[in-house]
Amino acid sequence: MKLLHLVFSCLVFSSCQKEAVVTDTVPSSSTKIAAKPAPSVVTYLTGDAADVTTAATAGFLLMGGSTDVDAAIAWFLQRAAGGDVVVIRSSGADGYNSYMYNMVSVNSVETIMIDSREKASLATVADKIRNAEALFIAGGDQWNYVNYWKNTATEDAINYLINTKKVTVGGTSAGLAVLGSAYYSAEKGSVTSAQALANPYHRYVTLGANDFINAPLLANTITDSHYSQRDRQGRHIAFMARLMKDFGYATTVKGIGVDEETAVCIDAAGIGKVFGLNNAYFLKNTTLAAETCVSGSPLTWNRSAQAITAYRIAGSTTGNGSFNANNWTFSGGTSYFYYVNNGVLF
């Protein structure tokens, strides 16, 4: 049985936003010992509760945090083709519902609070995600996303949307951090660039790879957000060095860093543009791994002062530059190199 307790607050033009607390009740066994009831899941729905199917389009929205980029959100919503948009998060509330629903015509926007592994494993939650024509992962704490969602029905549903249904999936801040094939989990705390460069095995450097969200266009790639504003270039390169050393990225490792108030929008063909006020950064190792990447010692990744090729594209309101995720080629920006000597980034 499913018990729905609905609290309604009507919006203009007869659209209705409602909070639903959903509980799956498990029948008692033949011995009359009641099974533990499934946890209740809080959802917020704006628009039509009926599921629709539309000609949605694949893609990725990679947003760097802070104020959302309206033009990028509109791009994301348009790809749902009037269908149902789902927002998932582990904290917060319904902040995206009215914002998205009133920006572009869609059937509904529904936010699902998935704040435990039990909730992430519910079929009711997975079905809501699978029925989406676009999925957005809100900001928050990426360790919660890894801890709660990895190896659950929620993970399977996200990967179904990307690889089978082929709709657009996006995220901001922590939601961006989990979209690459590799990810920084922040399980122990948030590491600074200074800490990671001084010791790439610092206890705060907690990484995973090829075991969570499976996005082929982001293969061999780790993302980071709040990029320039929080001086994260150094830690991002330390993450890349660790991925080559310990996670099987033996020949190629890539990184996408996105500033605040900035977003990279990648279409179904793998072609991306940068929207917003600041910059997006695309990093790739030139050929070889770091010369020194060991626990307790500063990172050295020099390779004749050309260890990492970098390309920076400035955002705009209409989308600037071009990024090809298939072959990692670019236009409309600036190319340069990064390298690290004894824990110092150049």
NORLINCOR-V313387 format. One line per field, one symbol per residue. ss: DSSP state (h for helix, s for strand, l for the rest). psi: psi as a letter, one per 40 degrees, with the letter a starting at -180 (. if undefined). burial: 1 if it has 16 or more other C-alpha atoms within 10 Angstrom, else 0. Layout:
ss = ???
psi = ???
burial = ???
This chain:
ss = lssssssssslhhhlsssssssssllllllllllllllllssssssslllllllllllsssssllllllhhhhhhhhhlllllsssssslllllllhhhhhllllllsssssslllhhhhllhhhhhhhhlllssssllllhhhhhhhhlllhhhhhhhhhhhhhllssssslhhhhllllsssllllllllhhhhhhllllllllsssllllllhhhllssssllllllllhhhhhhhhhhhhhhlllllllssssslllsssssslllssssssllsssssssllllllslllllllssllllllssssssslslllsssssllllsssllssssslssllssl
psi = ihhhhhhhhhiifeihhihhhhhhhhiiieeehhihiiiihhihhhahehhihigiiiaihhheiahihdddddddddeefeahhhhiieiabfdecddddedihidihhhhhgfidddeehddddddddeieihhhiibhddddddddhfidddddddddddddgihhiiibddddedidiihdfdeihiiddddddgefideghiihfebhghdefifhhiiifcddefedddddddddddddeeegddhhiihhhiifiihhhadeehiihiadaiihhihiddiiidhgiheiihhgcffffdhhihhhiiidehiahhhedefiiieahiaiiihhfehh.
burial = 0000000000000001111111111000000000000001111111110000000111111111100111111011111111111111110001011101100101111111111111111101110111111111111111111101111111111111110011111111111111111111111000111111111110111111100111101111111111110001111111111111100010011111111111111110011111110111111111011101100011111110011111111111001111111000010010001111101110
